[in-house]
Amino acid sequence: MARFREPALVEVYRRHADAAFGLAVRILRDRGLAEEVVQEVFVRLWNDPERFDPARGSLRSFLLAGVRGRAIDVLRSEHSRAARETRHEHRAGAPDYDLEREVWELTVAEQVRRAVGTLHDDERRAIELAYFGGHSYRQVAALLETPEGTVKSRIRAGLRRLRDQLVETGITGPWTES
């Protein structure tokens, strides 16, 4: 290889590429990056064969040390790149932020708050306990010390009134179909 003999490089690659690739994949956990690292190490050997000193160890050890070092460099670089991208995303905000949707949701929330505020106290308390508090009809009845049938009627009437008020303000949805 010192005389840039291609058959010599082919033989070195045949003997050592599998071990080099296996090491690179274990370190990087990415076949594409591992292939690039192995290629770099073999190209470096081809371009500068004098770097290998047989007195310091075998050619296989030299190649695997090169793969290990380069793979760790790539791993650190990829980690740094991912950290930079994450920091940038946090600073720049979410790219798919939809201001129009956010304004619409705030408008709807405000209209719902206003509509809930116009309900009779009995209806409002029953709806708040059932829908916002997560209680069953039976639990709402116990909490309000009111018969279960009365609680169901108040919730039904209150929801009907809410729907009508929201439709009047122009807010519609699947709940307005019935």
N, C-alpha and C positions, 0 to 999 in steps of 0.2 A: 504494500500500500504506500510505502514511502516514495515509490516511483510512480504513484497514481495509476496503479494497475487495477482496472475495473474488475477483472475476475477475482482479485484478492478481496475487494470490498464485498462482492457478491457472496463469497465464501464466509467472510466474517459476519455478514448480515444473516446468512442462512443458519449459522451456528448460534448466534447470540440474540437475534431479534425477538424471538418468542419470550425469552426470560426478561429482556428489557421491557417489552410491551406489557407483560404480566405485572412487573413491578410498577410501571407507570399507571396502569389501570387501578391497582390496589391503592395507590397514593391519591390519584385524582378522582377516581370513581366516574370517569367520563372517557369513553373509548375514543372520541374525536380528539380531545386534548391529549390523551395518551399517545395516539398516533403521531401527533405533531411533535411531541417531546422526543419520541424515539427517532423520528426523522431528523430533528435538530442535532441530536447527539451523534448520529451516524454521519451527517453532513459535516459536522465539526471535526470528526475523526478523519474524514476524507480530505478536508481542506487543510488540516493541521495535524498530520499523523505524528509529528515529532513530540506532541504533548504526551503521548503514551510512552512510559518508561518501563520496560519489562523488568527492570531491577526492583521496581516498587510493587509489582504484583502482576496478576494475569490480565490479559486483555478483557476477559469477561468481568472481572472486578472493576477495571477501569471504566468500562461501558456502563455497568450497573450503578457505579458511584456517580457518573455523569447524569444518568437518567434520574436517579434519586434527587440529586441537587437541582436539576432543571425542573422536575415535577414539583418539588417543594416551592421553588420560585413561582411557578405558574399557579399553584394552589394559593399562595399568599397574594399574588396579583389578582386572581379571581375573587378572593375574599374581600380585598380592598375595593375592587370595582363594585361588588355587590353592596358593600357598606356605603360607598359614595352615592350609588343610585338610590338607596333607601333614604339617606339623608336628604338628597335632592328632592325626592318625592314628598317627604314630610314638609320641606320648606316651600315647595311649589304648590302643594295642595293636590287633592285628588284630580286627575285629568278629566274624569267623567262627572265632575260636579255639575249639576243641572240647576242653575239659579232659578229658571222659570218654574221648574217642578217644586223647588223649595218654597218659593213665594206662594204657589198654589196650595201646598200642604199647610202652610201657616194660615192662609186665608180660610181654608176649610176648618182648621182647628179652631180659629177664632169664631167662626159662624156656629160651630157645634157648641162651643162654650156659651155663646149668647143664647142659643136655643135652649140649652139645658137650664140656663138661668131663668127662663120664662115659665118653666114647668111649675105645677103646684108642688109644695114642699113634700107631700106624701109620695108623689110620683118620682120626683127628683131623688129623694133618699133611697127609694126602692131600686131605681135604675142604677144609681151610683154603687150601691152594695152588690147588686147582681152583676153588672157589667164591668165596673171599674174595681170592685172589691173581690170579684171572683167567687161570690157566694151563690149557693143554690137557692131556689125559691123557698125551700123549707128553712134554710139558714136565715134568709132575709126575713121570713115571717117570724122566726124566733127572736132575731135581733130587734125587730120593730114591735114585737109583741102584738102582732096582727095576724088574723087568719090567713092561711096560705092562698086561698082563693082570692081574697082581697088584694094580696100582694101581686098575684098574677094579673089581675085586672088593672091595677095601677101601672104596672110595668107596660102592659099592652097599650093602654091609653096614652101613657107618656111617650112611648116609642112612636105611636101614630102621630102625636102632636109634633114630636121632633122632626119626623119625616116631612110633614106638611110645611113646617117652618123652613126647613132646608131647601125644599123644592121652591118655595116662594123667593128665596134669596138667589136661586139659580144654581144651587149645588145639587147635582143629581148623581145617581149611582145605581148599582144593581138592586139596592134596597128600595128604590123608588118605583120599581116595576109593578109591585103588587098593590 
